[in-house]
Amino acid sequence: MSGNLKEGDVSKDSIISSAQNYIGSMLKSLPQKLKESTGEVALNIICEEVRKMPVPLLGTVLASTIRRTFGEEQGMGRDYSDAIEMLSSIQDSTSSFENELMSYNIQMDEIANEISLLRQLLMEKKESSCLWIIRPTLALDYPQGDNELQFILANTGSGSVIVEEIFLEIEEWEPEITIDYSLPAAPLNVVMLEAELSIHETQYPLLKLNNEPERTFSAKGEGADKVVINISSLENARYSLRLRIPYFDIVTGESGTLYYPDTDEEAFVVPFYFAPGWKHLEPANLLGRDMIFQKLKEKLQDILAVFENHPVSDPLREQKNCEILDELHIWYDPENSINRTFYFLSIFIPPFVSIAVLEKEQGVVELILKLLCHEAEYFDDQVRDEYRNAIEAGNTEYYIPEYFGDMLMLINDPEAEQLVKDLMLETEFKQRMELSDLILSKIKPLD
């Protein structure tokens, strides 16, 4: 193991101490190295110096975090002085060091455990050069976050190897017609590498796509990398993936390729669901769109059935509604689940109506209008006053849902436009029902 980290000491405190000492000396030498350098060039110099930190894994993780946070591609107007300020703040004390890293989702306990694991492997491997993927972990966090693959990439032998690229390759894909009905409740994670997949591309050079340089892995684990890949998708698909990492030995000139999983093993699978509460996928691009449409239609019909079969005064309405939300894994207030239901509908109805337009399914107009009618049953005096005030002020845009245009396309009658607008601005259940019947009488067949 390299640098100032003592051979037998991989405790968190020793890692922090070694890192702080290195950052302190690095900050003293940076002004000279950054002389006449600005912008992305200066940031590259800082990242390369951080990568040289004599603590395995931490230098790579911290350098990648700095690039992601302060790089020009973020469009934040930051420059390299912000990166220096960050390094200065984490260098001051043990507590500020760890807390600052945690704010960027870098966990010191995890780093210490991984260094300990790497040291154990170094004691076992003696080959001249031996590139390894260590402790690969696949976390299927989509749609709350991206699906994430992370691992340690290290040369545990006595030679040195260069990795010019890390390829993520799609071997197979199929439509993913599962619908995720959940709604946001947590922020996304910080990432090091990103890959946005599409069924139209099969290969993703991750270092190039993320503006990362080639990597040199010196002997006995020096320069080991912690690699985190956040994988998103342009389509709702289920991908079978494999990593391919070509490398060559600097001394012998021999080349090799590391695969994960090995070529005699099954590829790892990552699914991407249709999840309007989290990710926006264009309805026109949905795979298996007709099947997704039918699933959504059945779910909205279930919700409407609760309202139609149980009057407002019936306690079973609340109970049945809660059962549906439980089934959909949607958080709600047990004392009042209806508000959450209409929030859910406000998220899911727009893409549903857009799909209906593409599928030419006029029959859903009645379903949506009836749901809008029952929404008015829960308007209180405050909501009605807001509506009236907005209408009197001529500011009605807020109360016209984004699927207004798609509804008009399904109705296919220009004379219905004002009627639909009147219904959406009406606050009484009875009046909405009357307008709904009138709108349904206006529907004309689609071409």
ZITA-V648636 format. One record per run of one state. SS is the DSSP state (H for helix, E for strand, - for the rest). FROM is the first residue (numbers start at 0). TO is the last residue. If there is no record, write none. Layout:
SS:FROM:TO, SS:FROM:TO
This chain:
-:0:10, H:11:32, -:33:37, H:38:50, -:51:56, H:57:69, -:70:70, H:71:73, -:74:78, H:79:90, -:91:92, H:93:102, -:103:106, H:107:121, -:122:129, E:130:138, -:139:145, E:146:154, -:155:159, E:160:162, -:163:165, E:166:174, -:175:177, E:178:178, -:179:191, E:192:196, -:197:201, E:202:204, H:205:208, -:209:213, E:214:216, -:217:217, H:218:220, -:221:223, E:224:232, -:233:235, E:236:248, -:249:253, E:254:259, -:260:266, E:267:270, -:271:272, E:273:273, -:274:281, H:282:284, -:285:287, H:288:308, -:309:313, H:314:326, -:327:331, E:332:332, -:333:334, E:335:335, -:336:336, H:337:358, -:359:362, H:363:377, -:378:379, H:380:391, -:392:395, H:396:398, -:399:402, H:403:410, -:411:412, H:413:424, -:425:427, H:428:439, -:440:446
